[in-house]
Amino acid sequence: MKLSKMHLKTLREVPNEAEIPSHILLLRAGMIRKLVSGVYGFMPLGWRSVRKIEDIVREEMDLAGGQEIHMSAIQPAELWEESGRWYAYGPELWRLKDRNGRDFCLGPTHEEIFTDIVRNDISSYRQLPVNLYQIQTKYRDEARPRFGLMRSREFIMKDAYSFDRDEAGLDKSYEEMYRTYERIFTRCGLSFRAVEADTGAIGGSNSHEFTALSDVGESEIAYCEKCSMAATVERAECTDAPAQEEELRPVEEVHTPGTKTIEEVAAFLGLEKRQTMKALLFVTYDSEGKEKDYVAAFVRGDRELNMTKLVNALGIPEHAIEFADEEKMGDATGCVGGFTGPVGLHDCVIVVDSELPGQKNLCAGACKKDHHLINVNYGRDYQGDIVTDIKALAEGDPCPVCGAPVKHARGIEVGQVFKLGTKYSQSMGAFYKDESMKDRPIVMGCYGIGITRTLAAVVEQCHDENGIIWPVSVAPYHVIITVMKPDDRIQAELAEEIYEKLIAGGAEVLLDDRKERPGVKFKDADLLGIPVRITVGRGAADGMVEYKLRRDSEKEELYASDSIQRALDIIEKER
């Protein structure tokens, strides 16, 4: 492609709304175009890279036995009501009505649709296993879309669904998809890690998130360098501190004026934070949006609450809980903002972290302004309606597997795999007949890859201060030929010869024949990030060119024929 003919508009200034490198560079390089907040279109160069990622996904999915189909993004509400997710998915589900008042949604995912296909098409064990997938635009009505393609309201996703006879079959399908994802993200040039993850609104019994390591990622992961433990912080299990053996002391009420925070009360009483108890107050809502229950969650004072664990313990969707109005909740339950403890609370669900029953003589709020209780003990002084792990695994905490200190890192979620089991087949009646003609629920898995998010993740990991550094495998073009003086006949003819020979050799080539200053061309070449740059300039009369890889700082003077072969070799090796 000749740049003089290409629809391309690069930007010199950083767009005001762009905060992270991928967002900045994709906009500056003219690869994406913002329509409204959270909605982006793809311009020629950006769309070529999207298609490269799609092609890698298709190749690997097909090799793994997947069969590609394409379903509508518009989904009838009845299917979501069958699965129970019309309410559970929450406000991110983009709902709409047709002219007849029938409810639909724009699909954020397609579990219901694929389950409906299989329940109508598969009736016998002889037809299993099956793996169906699609690459399609999805929609999620994000409350706060940001970071460009990272958290957008419209995005391209590959979603696949496996259908097996039993759990053993699911285990095999899950493992196959896990290995397929490793190959896909390796081919895309990503540095990534697969970690255990919460199943969220998708559901199921087990899940792994594929995370591209990045400081700007919204996904926080905990991992251990001494063993194989790795999980999102949302999912990571915690090890309770050892139970204390000290003698129980009598409860005392103490005056603690103005000490609303854990830090303040611990300092006032001369305690360590781990000798205190922290209260967090919430209200939950039913499917019609009406207040349902008040909830008081308690963790040790030096811990942080893990909201995902709390939501799972309560068995509610994430959108059905929020922090309570403390004054209103106080009238109903006896809590007092900043001074709430479990003793004397009533008419609310008390959720106690699993660590607290083993901790002795703790300090807790007295449910009385400016007062706390000391020597509070589980069983004698208070009980929990739910006792389970609801604390976050902090950096430096003991690994739940081997006990070594865990570390934290940030990353970008680019894919996730789930063991759904019979969650959808049971609720939607997807059964097959076994050898004995008995009805059995089909056992399902689902597997998603964010195509456009993967594009952004590649840019986050592959850039410098001058622009993008595309891996060959997903670069919009492999080679850019920069002609210093397009009006110079010798330079133009040599550039054209290199261009034709590279294309004949299977390379994808940009020829920058624009009548621009050399500095502009070099800046654009760096910004666009094309892997190989061949510059045709003063040495053209002698058949010499400058050869440079975008990822390297070194330049070489080569004969044109050698530069062609060098470029074709690296493309063949890394595409």
Secondary structure, DSSP 8 states (H G I E B T S, - for coil): -BGGGS-----SS--TT--SHHHHHHHHTTSEEEEETTEEEE-HHHHHHHHHHHHHHHHHHHHTT-EE----SEEEHHHHHHHTHHHHT-TTSEEEE-TT--EEEE-S--HHHHHHHHHHH--BGGG--EEEEEEEEEE---SS-BTTTTB-SEEEEEEEEEEESSHHHHHHHHHHHHHHHHHHHHHTT--EEEEE---TTT--SEEEEEEEE-TT-SEEEEE-SSSS-EEETTT----------------EEEE-TT--SHHHHHHHHT--GGGBEEEEEEEEE-TTS-EEEEEEEEEETT--B-HHHHHHHHT--GGGEEE--HHHHHHHH---TTS--STT--SSEEEEETTGGG--SEEEE-SSTTEEEEEE-BTTTB--SEEE--B---TTSB-TTT-SB-EEEEEEEEEEEEEEETHHHHHHT-EEE-TTS-EEE-EEEEEEEEHHHHHHHHHHHSEETTEE---GGG-S-SEEEEES-TT-HHHHHHHHHHHHHHHHTT--EEEE--S--HHHHHHHHHHHT-SEEEEE-GGGGGTEEEEEETT-S-EEEEEHHHHHHHHHHHHHHH-
